[in-house]
């Protein structure tokens, strides 16, 4: 769609494989992982998933508290604590992973794995991207705020029914997106809009991909 090709910065997303083809810095959404971990625990009795849920929630709570106090980063000992705890849970969880029965029918491609195994593999492979919020307090735990951005558009559609033209819809979305990015970067909205009109628009460092 012409969005990520020229983007430079952090992209917060749900680990969709196609996103990794772009030369950007990746941050994986904790909320997406939490939903998958809950499913693995409740539907497939994966105790490691429950332990990792607690680990991620505790880490997120501690980063939020540090951010509220004005800290730029967590104490190194706390970072190491969660880093090792995360790895230990995944390492110990390997013994619980379900194994899919071997198919007697030859099929092309890789052998199918259980969903819990696929989740475990992604969490192991993308550890740094999953814990990015822990290493850098300027990065978010999830990309839920992208859903918040859509609400204004849906509210307008409910009230107006539709946009009168594609150009009007494009202008509305560009304006809303710019204001949202300004807020996320801690910038004053009015000043950002004024600079944009003067041709001094800023380039956001973080983007969320819903």
N, C-alpha and C positions, 0 to 999 in steps of 0.2 A: 504493500500500500504506500510505499515511499516514505515510511515513518522512521524505520530503524537503520536504513542504509547509511544515512549521514549522521546518525546519533552517536555522540561520544559521552559516556558516563555510565551510570548504573541502571540496569533494567530489572525491575522486580517482576518475576513471572512465575508460572505454575509448572515449570520444568518441561514444557512442550519441546520436543527434540528440535523442531525447526528453528527455535529461537537461538540455539547454540551455534547456528551457522553465521550469525552476525558478530562482527568484531567489536563487541561491547563488553562491559563488566556485568556479570550476572549475579543476581540475588534471588534466591528461591523463596517463594511465599510460604511462611510457616502455617498459615491458616489452611492451605491446601493439604499440606502434609498432615496436619492434625486430623483432618477429616478422614484421610486414608488410614492413619494409625488407629483411630477409633474403630473403623470398620475391621481392620486386621485383628484388633483385640476382641471385639464383640462377636464377630462372625467366624473368626478362625482361631480363637483362643490363643493369640500370640501375646504372651506376658511381656516380652521385650518391648512390644509396641506401647503397652501401658506405661512402662518405665520411661520410655523415650518421650511420651506425652508430658509426663511430670517434669522431666529434665528440661524440655523446651519451654514449658510454661514458667518454670522457676527462673530460667535464664532470662526470659522476656520480662518477667516482673522485676528482676534485679536491674536490667538495663533501663527500664522505665523509671525506676526510683533514682538511678544515677543521673539520668537525663534531667529529671525534675530538679535535682540538686545542682544542676549546672555543670556536671562533670563532662569532660570531652571523651573519656574512655573509662572502662572498668579497670579495677586494679588487676595487675597481671596475674596474681595468684587466683583470682576468681575466673579469669578467662581460661587459665590452665585447668582449673577445676571442672568447668563445664565441657571443655574440649576433651579431656580424658574420660569424663563420665559418658559423654556421647559415644565415643569410640568403644568403651567397655561394654555398653549396653548392646551395641550392634554386634560386637565380637561374641558375646555370650548368647545372643539371640540366634546365631546361625544354627545351633542344634535344634531349635524349634521349627525351623522353616519347613513347610509342607513340600513334599516331592510329588510331582505329577506322575501318574502311571505312564510307563513306556508304551508308546503307540506301536502296534504291530503293522500299521500301514505306513509305508515310506512317504514322507512329505518333504517338499523342498523348503529350504530355509532352516532357521534355528529351531531347536526343540522348544515347545511351549513350556513356560514356567508358571508356577502359581503366582497369583496376584501379590501375595504377601512376600514372596521371594523377589518379585520385580520391585516392590516398594523398598525392601531392604537393600537391594543393589543400588537403587538411585540415591538413597540416603548415605550409603557408603561412598559411592563415587563422587557425589557432590557435597561432601561434608563442608568444605570451605564456603560454598555458595549458600548452604542451608544455615550456617552459623555466622553469616556475614554481619548480621545485626549485633552479634556479640563482640566482634572484633572492631567494629566502627559504629559508634553511637549515633552517627548522622543517618544511618541506614535503618529502614523500618523492618519490623518483624514479618509483616504481610503486605499484600497489595489491596486490602479491603477498601482503601480510600478511592480506588478506581470505580467501585460500585457507587460510592457516594456521588461521584462526578456525573454519573448517568442519571441520577434522580432529578436533577434540574431539567434535563431534556424531556424526561417522561412527564414531569409535572406540566411543562409547557404544552406538550402534545395533548394531555388530558384537558387542558383549559382551551387551547386554540383549535385542537383537532388535527392540525397539520401545519406545515410551513407553506407559504404561498409560492415559494420558488426554491430551487436547489441552492441558488446563491444566498438566499436568506438563511437557509439552514446551515450552510458553510460558514457564514459570518457569525452566526450564533454559537456554533461549536468552537470556532477558533477563539472567540472572545471568552467563552466559559473555560476552555482549556488553558488559555493564557493566565486567567485569573487564578485558576486552581493551582497551576504550576508556581505562580508567584507566592501563594500562601504556603505551599509545601517547602519553598526555598527560604521562608522566613522574610520575605520582602513585603513592603507596604504596597497594597493593591493600587491605590490611587497614583502613587509615584511610578509604579511599573507601567500603568496604562499611559501616563503622561509621557514617559520615555519611549514607549512603543510608538506613540503618535509622532514623536520627534525622530523616529528612526533609530532608537537606541535600545531595541528589545534585547532582553537577556537570553542566554542559552541555558536552560535547566540542566543540572547534572544528574538528576534521577528521574526515571520515567517508570511508570507501572504498566505492565501489559496484562490486561484482564483475562 
